[in-house]
Amino acid sequence: MIKKVVRRIISREKLSKLKFNLSNIYKYKFSKYKNYKKIIFILTPIHGNIGDQAIAYATNKYLEEQFGEYKILEFYRDDIYKYGKSINSILNDDDIIVLHGGGNMGNLYIKEEEARRLAIEIFPNNKIISMTQTINFSEDDIGKKELVKSQMVYSKHKNLTLIAREKKSYSLMNQLLDVENIILNPDIVFYLSDMYTFDKSKRNRIMTCLRNDKESVLGNQKNNFINKLNSEYKDVFNYDTKVERNVTKENRYEELKDMFNKFLSSKVVITDRLHGMVFCVITKTPCIVTKSLDHKVIGTYEWIKDLNYIKLVDDLKFENIRLLIDELINIEEVNEINFKEIYFNKLTDELKGVINE
């Protein structure tokens, strides 16, 4: 109740600033890490979007396997306000700051962009790596205003590296931001692409994985499509890569495993979610994917367009989708892409080059 009253009286921005100004009181919590060589992995989610949780899980796995000489300390997005100054007190010059990736660089999810700006501002002496991201500032007055704020913050940091996860974002980052190191690489979740093999025998249903939020472009088309699908096929399962509960470091893997099992039991997945498509690649699940609000789905598809079991469509016109479902159900073998060998080993070399400059 006290928190609710405080939030009514004080704006979110002022409350965040107040928390940050008091954040040095937690120095005792982290002082034991002062003498470690470490990576501070920050801005991770606790919300129930399993795509974002997969990014956090994959990033941790990537850092542990590729940068094993560092101790990795993870902090949630709002921890930057609660613990920011205390984190700063344990940093050494050779410690690395890693920012959580995703599709939130821009003003569509402004809380994430504000937290990212603060992180870049308060760690001016350390190298910062922003993991695979999509950038998307709207072209209205609000988007232009927020872009200017981000440009000012990003340009002041001289050891900032941005990783774009598709070509459009790579181009926009180079065009809009005064940042020296910008790298193009597939979404970090593809690092998990060797987790599963294709097993057709355990697949027994068609699954839809369609957005129900502000990034959806389907509108009424979604319900009409699902109704037709149910009338034509048995065992249709409607799902979304989002759960209505918090997901923490402690239960993240269990939530991911539960979600992967849903994909592994599906003959075909129909989705408009970027990570719905990516999870199909990880689980070797035949997939029909349509676009969402911005360029991230189409841009990410470019990395996997040669996979025989992933099909990109412009819309969910049922007659076209039915033909693709029938085609994908009959696939006996899937081809694969060795993401680690082709992309992530190279990324590691690039990042170590930046770190050792």
Order of alpha helices (4+ residues) and beta strands (2+ residues): alpha-alpha-alpha-beta-alpha-beta-alpha-beta-beta-alpha-beta-alpha-beta-alpha-beta-beta-alpha-beta-alpha-beta-alpha-beta-alpha-beta-alpha-alpha
